[in-house]
Amino acid sequence: QVQLVESGGGLVEAGDSLRLSCAASGGTFSSYAVGWFRRAPGKEREFVAAFSRSGGITVYAESVKGRFTIARDNTNNAVYLQMNSLRPEDTAVYYCAARQTYRSYYYTAPSDYPVWGQGTQVTVSS
C-alpha cells in the first residue's frame, strides 16, 4: 500500500495562505480515496476535506468551506490542500490519509482511512 509524506506547513499570520502537499509512494495512487484531517492541541482529530479516488467528488468541513481547496494529481501521486484566509483556529497538525477503494466515493471519518502520513504543523498567529 501507499506511504504518505506531508509537507508545506509553517508559521503564518492570520489572513495568509499556505499550500500543503502530500506525496504518495509505493502503490497505485489512483485507486485510493484521499482525505485531509487536522488535530489541534487538546482536541480530537477532525475532518477537513476529502476526494473520491478519481477526484471527481470532493467534500469540505463547514469550517473551511470557501477558504480551503483540495486538488489531486494522480500522474504525480500527490494531493494538495490550498489554505487561504487562514485563522488562528486553523492552527493544528495536518495529516493526509488514504484508503484503497473501488468505489467512486469519499470518506470523512478518521477510522475510514488505514494509511496516514506523519503530519505537518500549521501555526496561524493573530
Beta strands, then each sheet from edge to edge (+ up, - down):
strand 1: 3-7
strand 2: 10-13
strand 3: 18-25
strand 4: 32-39
strand 5: 46-51
strand 6: 58-60
strand 7: 68-73
strand 8: 78-83
strand 9: 92-100
strand 10: 115-116
strand 11: 120-125
sheet 1: 1+ 3- 8+ 7-
sheet 2: 2+ 11+ 9- 4+ 5- 6+
sheet 3: 2+ 11+ 9- 10+
end
